[in-house]
Amino acid sequence: MNQKSTNQSHRKVQPTKTKYRDLSPLWIGLLIDVLGFYIIIPYLPALIKFFNTTPFVIGLLLATNAMFSLFSAPMWGKLSDKYGRRPMLLIAEAGTCTAFLILAFSSSLKMFFIARIVDGIFGGNFPLTKAIITDRVPPKDRALQMTNVGVVMTIAGLVAPGLGGFLSVFRIFGPNYPMALPGLVAAGFSFLTIITTFFFIKESWPKSVREKIEKHIKLKINLWENKEALYLLTQYALHSFSFIMYVSTLALFIGLILGLDTIGVSLLLTVSGVSRAIVRFTLFKPTMRKLGEKKMKFMGLLVLVVSFFFIGIFGTYYPEIWIFVLLMVIVSYGVSCSRGILISNVTQTVTPKEVGKINGFTTTLDSLAQIAGPILSTFLLENFEPCLYGFVMAMLALGAFIMTFKSIVPLMQKEQFKEMENTIEL
């Protein structure tokens, strides 16, 4: 009898490990997709001169994508809850590939805006990726898996800026198409994500499970009644706004404050990426083991408050390259320690049936930040000293940090949902 129990226990544990290994193609696909976007980042300062425009207009260009993602993200979440994650992910990736092709053959600012609009409409990659992680990973391990999004960003930041700078040397369609080669390379990367998803990513929310969940849970998410979800979404919004203000205009900040060209921006971002990768892969796991999720999130958010403040101060009074490399590394560490945990906390405030929807909400908040963040950042950089830019980011980050002092008991920790997650086999 004991032997039988042992065998049953082994069978229960083994699938969990298999599921974690099954996430590898998901991370590869996401990495390829992010690489496609990151290689165009070093070109942003040069576009100001090429189109004879202002940093504020480039900020609007960045915000356009997010404006359309704002409306599309909840749609992708709801559709994936109803029809499954994999088919929606394939459609979203196909739209992203199309957007990069439009970008490659854009010779006017108008075409650039159209490319960003198409990319925004099909911007379901991130909410669907988060939904798949939530499907596959139980709450106790979810935060660690969510932080792998940060790993993907770190690796992309290590490789893509240098690649973008290298591609800037070649003008395959002449001077009228400034993004031809990087756009085609990005489209190629995006096409590889479609191949990866089609052949290697399994459906994490199959029809049989959807029907089973439908029978067990009849609740619907109402943010005004779910106080825990509302509180954690507010905290995530403050964090996301400050972080996206920083990351969306980092290349412009480097170009304007340090006066570097496209190759210079790409080299600085590459050096920063190497440094961030070293810090991320040597310090993150020891920090998690030593501090645990709660203290690690607390420390990460505090690091961001201090780092953003010093970015503004040094940008105004002492704009040296080595200081900004150091600050970028510290910011990356702070984000690694907090962002994935914040997302995981939000997903644990709802039932399994509503995971796609709540991930759609977090992506919607990201989209709002991506609309307002670049516009506000470029406005501040164009009209005021950099210290105000850093101060605004620091104040938003401070709001998210202060909210960590309130203890939240996630819905998914309640006994009925614990029991349900243990009994439903995907």
C-alpha positions in Angstrom: 0.0 0.0 0.0 2.8 2.3 0.9 4.6 1.4 -2.3 1.5 2.2 -4.3 1.2 5.6 -2.6 4.8 6.3 -3.3 4.3 5.6 -7.0 1.2 7.7 -7.2 3.1 10.6 -5.5 5.9 10.2 -8.0 3.4 10.4 -10.9 2.0 13.6 -9.5 5.4 15.3 -9.1 6.8 14.3 -12.5 4.4 16.1 -14.7 5.2 19.4 -12.9 8.8 19.1 -13.9 7.8 18.2 -17.4 5.6 21.3 -17.6 8.5 23.5 -16.6 10.7 22.0 -19.3 7.8 22.5 -21.8 8.2 26.3 -21.2 11.6 26.3 -22.9 10.1 26.8 -26.4 8.0 29.6 -25.1 11.0 31.5 -23.8 12.9 30.9 -27.0 9.9 32.2 -29.0 9.6 35.3 -26.8 13.3 35.9 -27.0 13.3 35.9 -30.8 10.3 38.2 -30.8 11.9 40.7 -28.4 15.2 40.6 -30.4 13.2 41.7 -33.4 12.0 44.8 -31.6 15.2 45.7 -29.7 17.4 45.9 -32.8 15.4 49.0 -33.9 15.9 50.8 -30.6 19.4 52.4 -31.4 17.8 54.0 -34.5 15.3 56.2 -32.5 17.7 59.2 -32.0 18.7 59.2 -35.7 15.0 59.3 -36.8 14.7 62.8 -35.3 17.3 64.1 -37.8 16.1 61.8 -40.7 12.5 63.1 -40.6 13.5 66.6 -39.4 11.2 66.2 -36.4 11.4 66.5 -32.5 11.9 64.0 -29.7 8.3 64.6 -28.7 7.1 63.3 -32.1 9.2 60.2 -31.7 7.6 59.8 -28.3 4.2 59.9 -30.0 5.5 57.2 -32.4 6.4 55.0 -29.5 3.0 55.7 -27.8 1.0 54.8 -30.9 1.8 51.2 -30.6 0.7 51.1 -27.0 -2.5 53.1 -27.7 -3.7 50.3 -29.9 -2.4 47.6 -27.6 -4.6 49.2 -24.9 -7.7 48.1 -26.7 -6.4 44.8 -28.2 -4.7 43.3 -25.1 -8.0 42.5 -23.2 -9.4 41.1 -26.4 -6.5 38.7 -26.7 -6.9 37.6 -23.1 -10.6 37.0 -23.5 -10.2 35.1 -26.8 -7.5 32.9 -25.3 -9.7 32.1 -22.3 -12.4 31.0 -24.8 -10.5 29.4 -27.7 -7.1 28.5 -26.1 -3.7 30.2 -25.9 -1.9 28.7 -28.8 -4.1 29.7 -31.8 -4.3 33.3 -30.4 -0.5 33.4 -30.0 0.0 32.3 -33.6 -2.3 35.1 -34.9 -0.6 37.7 -32.7 2.8 36.6 -33.9 1.7 36.8 -37.6 0.5 40.3 -37.0 3.8 41.3 -35.4 5.7 39.9 -38.4 3.5 41.9 -40.8 4.2 45.1 -38.8 8.0 44.6 -39.1 7.6 44.1 -42.9 5.7 47.4 -43.1 8.4 49.1 -41.1 11.1 47.8 -43.4 9.6 49.4 -46.4 8.6 52.7 -44.7 10.0 55.8 -46.3 7.9 58.3 -44.4 6.9 59.1 -40.9 3.3 58.2 -41.8 4.3 54.7 -42.7 6.2 54.4 -39.5 3.1 55.2 -37.6 1.1 52.6 -39.6 3.7 50.0 -38.8 3.4 50.8 -35.1 -0.4 50.7 -35.3 -0.5 47.2 -36.8 2.0 46.0 -34.2 -0.2 47.4 -31.5 -3.4 45.7 -32.8 -1.6 42.4 -32.8 0.2 43.0 -29.5 -1.1 39.8 -27.7 2.3 38.1 -27.3 3.0 39.2 -23.8 -0.4 38.7 -22.2 -0.7 35.3 -23.9 2.8 34.3 -22.7 1.9 35.3 -19.1 -1.3 33.3 -19.4 0.6 30.2 -20.5 3.0 30.5 -17.6 0.1 30.9 -15.2 -1.6 27.8 -16.7 1.6 25.7 -16.5 3.1 26.8 -13.1 1.5 26.5 -9.7 1.4 29.7 -7.5 4.4 28.7 -5.3 6.7 28.7 -8.3 5.0 31.2 -10.5 7.0 34.3 -9.5 10.3 32.7 -10.3 9.0 31.7 -13.8 7.5 35.1 -14.4 11.0 36.6 -13.8 12.2 34.7 -16.8 10.5 37.5 -18.8 13.3 39.7 -17.3 15.9 37.1 -18.4 14.6 37.3 -22.0 14.8 41.1 -21.8 18.4 40.9 -20.5 19.5 38.5 -23.2 17.8 40.7 -25.9 19.5 43.7 -24.4 22.8 41.9 -24.6 22.6 40.9 -28.3 20.1 43.2 -30.1 21.6 46.7 -29.7 25.0 45.7 -31.1 23.2 43.9 -34.0 21.2 47.0 -34.6 24.3 49.2 -34.7 26.0 46.8 -37.1 23.0 46.8 -39.5 22.9 50.6 -39.5 26.1 50.5 -41.7 24.2 48.9 -44.6 21.5 50.6 -46.7 20.2 47.9 -48.9 17.4 50.0 -50.4 19.1 53.4 -50.4 18.8 56.3 -48.0 15.0 56.7 -48.4 14.4 53.5 -46.4 16.3 54.0 -43.1 14.9 50.9 -41.4 14.9 48.4 -44.4 17.5 46.0 -43.2 16.7 46.0 -39.4 13.0 45.8 -40.3 13.6 42.7 -42.5 15.8 41.1 -39.9 13.1 41.8 -37.2 10.5 40.3 -39.5 12.7 37.2 -39.9 13.0 36.9 -36.2 9.2 37.2 -35.9 8.7 34.5 -38.5 10.9 32.2 -36.4 8.6 32.7 -33.4 5.7 31.5 -35.5 7.6 28.4 -36.5 8.6 27.8 -32.8 5.0 28.2 -31.6 3.5 26.0 -34.3 5.9 23.1 -33.8 7.0 23.3 -30.2 4.5 25.1 -28.0 1.7 22.9 -26.7 -1.8 24.2 -25.8 -1.8 25.0 -22.1 -5.6 25.7 -21.9 -7.2 22.9 -23.9 -10.9 22.6 -24.5 -11.3 19.8 -21.9 -9.8 21.9 -19.2 -11.9 25.0 -20.2 -15.1 22.9 -19.9 -14.0 21.4 -16.6 -13.2 24.9 -15.1 -16.6 26.2 -16.5 -18.4 23.5 -14.4 -16.4 24.3 -11.2 -16.3 28.1 -11.3 -19.2 30.4 -12.1 -17.6 33.6 -10.7 -16.8 36.6 -12.9 -14.0 39.1 -12.1 -15.3 42.5 -10.9 -12.4 44.7 -10.0 -14.5 47.0 -7.9 -15.5 44.1 -5.7 -12.1 42.3 -5.8 -10.2 44.7 -3.6 -7.0 42.6 -3.6 -6.9 42.5 -7.4 -7.6 46.3 -7.6 -4.9 47.1 -5.0 -2.2 45.0 -6.7 -3.1 46.3 -10.2 -2.7 49.8 -8.9 0.7 49.0 -7.5 1.7 47.3 -10.8 0.5 50.4 -12.7 2.7 52.7 -10.7 5.7 50.5 -11.1 5.0 49.9 -14.8 4.6 53.7 -15.5 7.9 54.5 -14.0 9.7 51.6 -15.6 8.3 52.2 -19.1 9.1 56.0 -18.8 12.7 54.9 -18.4 13.0 52.0 -20.8 11.0 53.5 -23.7 13.1 56.6 -23.9 16.5 55.2 -22.8 18.0 55.4 -26.3 16.7 58.9 -26.8 18.0 59.9 -23.4 21.5 58.6 -24.3 21.4 60.3 -27.7 20.2 63.7 -26.3 22.1 63.9 -23.0 25.4 62.1 -24.1 25.3 63.2 -27.7 25.9 59.7 -29.2 25.0 58.6 -32.8 23.3 55.3 -33.8 26.5 53.2 -33.5 27.4 55.0 -30.2 24.0 54.3 -28.7 24.1 50.7 -29.8 27.6 50.2 -28.3 26.6 51.8 -25.0 23.4 49.7 -24.9 25.5 46.6 -25.6 28.0 47.3 -22.9 25.1 47.9 -20.5 23.5 44.6 -21.7 26.6 42.6 -21.0 26.9 44.2 -17.5 23.2 43.6 -16.8 23.5 39.9 -17.9 26.4 39.3 -15.6 24.5 40.9 -12.7 21.2 39.1 -13.6 22.7 35.7 -13.9 25.0 35.9 -10.8 22.9 37.8 -8.2 19.3 37.0 -8.9 18.9 33.5 -7.7 21.1 34.0 -4.6 18.9 37.0 -3.7 15.7 35.0 -4.1 17.1 32.2 -1.9 18.3 34.6 0.8 15.4 37.0 0.9 12.4 35.2 -0.4 9.7 36.8 -2.7 8.3 39.4 -0.4 11.6 40.9 0.8 13.1 40.6 -2.7 10.2 42.6 -4.2 10.6 45.2 -1.4 14.3 45.6 -2.1 13.8 45.7 -5.9 11.2 48.5 -5.8 13.4 50.5 -3.4 16.4 50.1 -5.8 14.3 51.6 -8.6 13.3 54.6 -6.5 16.9 55.5 -5.8 18.2 54.7 -9.3 15.7 56.8 -11.1 16.4 59.7 -8.8 20.1 59.5 -9.5 19.6 59.2 -13.3 18.0 62.6 -13.2 20.7 64.1 -10.9 23.7 62.8 -12.9 22.0 63.5 -16.2 21.8 67.2 -15.2 25.1 67.8 -13.4 27.5 65.0 -14.3 26.5 63.2 -17.6 29.3 60.7 -17.8 29.0 57.4 -19.8 30.4 55.1 -17.1 27.9 56.4 -14.6 24.9 55.7 -16.9 26.2 52.1 -17.6 26.3 51.6 -13.8 22.9 53.0 -13.2 21.4 50.9 -16.1 22.8 47.8 -14.5 21.4 48.7 -11.1 18.0 49.5 -12.6 18.0 46.1 -14.4 18.7 44.4 -11.1 15.9 46.2 -9.4 13.4 45.3 -12.2 14.5 41.7 -12.1 13.8 41.6 -8.3 10.4 43.1 -8.6 8.5 43.0 -11.9 8.0 39.2 -12.2 6.9 39.0 -8.6 4.4 41.8 -9.1 2.9 40.1 -12.1 2.7 36.8 -10.2 1.0 38.4 -7.3 -1.7 39.9 -9.5 -2.5 36.5 -11.1 -3.1 35.0 -7.7 -6.0 37.3 -6.9 -8.4 35.6 -9.5 -9.6 32.1 -10.3 -8.0 29.9 -13.0 -10.9 30.7 -15.4 -10.0 34.4 -15.3 -6.2 34.2 -15.7 -6.3 35.4 -19.4 -8.5 38.3 -18.4 -6.4 39.5 -15.5 -3.2 39.2 -17.7 -5.1 41.3 -20.2 -5.6 43.9 -17.5 -1.8 44.0 -16.6 -1.0 44.3 -20.3 -3.6 47.1 -20.6 -1.8 48.9 -17.8 1.5 48.4 -19.6 -0.2 49.9 -22.7 -1.4 52.9 -20.8 2.1 53.4 -19.5 3.5 53.0 -23.0 1.2 55.7 -24.2 1.8 58.2 -21.5 5.4 57.3 -20.6 7.1 58.1 -23.9 5.0 61.3 -24.4 5.7 62.6 -20.9 9.4 61.5 -21.0 10.2 63.2 -24.3 8.2 66.3 -23.2 10.3 66.6 -20.0 13.6 65.9 -21.8 12.8 68.4 -24.6 11.7 71.2 -22.3 13.3 70.8 -18.9 16.5 69.6 -17.2 16.9 65.8 -16.9 16.6 66.0 -13.1 12.8 66.5 -13.5 12.6 63.4 -15.7 14.3 61.4 -13.0 12.3 62.9 -10.2 8.9 62.0 -11.9 10.0 58.4 -12.4 11.3 58.2 -8.8 8.0 59.5 -7.4 6.0 56.9 -9.4 8.3 54.2 -8.3 8.0 55.4 -4.7 4.2 55.0 -4.8 4.6 51.3 -5.8 7.3 50.8 -3.1 5.0 52.3 -0.3 2.2 49.9 -1.3 4.4 46.9 -0.4 3.8 47.6 3.3 0.2 46.4 3.1 -0.2 42.6 3.4 -2.4 40.9 0.7 -3.8 37.4 0.9 -4.2 36.2 -2.7 -7.4 34.5 -3.6 -5.6 31.5 -5.0 -4.2 30.7 -1.5 -7.7 29.9 -0.3 -8.4 26.2 0.3 -11.1 25.7 -2.4 -8.8 26.9 -5.2 -5.8 25.1 -3.9 -7.7 21.9 -4.0 -9.0 22.6 -7.5 -5.5 23.3 -8.9 -4.3 20.0 -7.4 -7.1 18.0 -8.9 -7.3 19.4 -12.4 -4.6 17.8 -14.7 -3.7 19.7 -17.8 
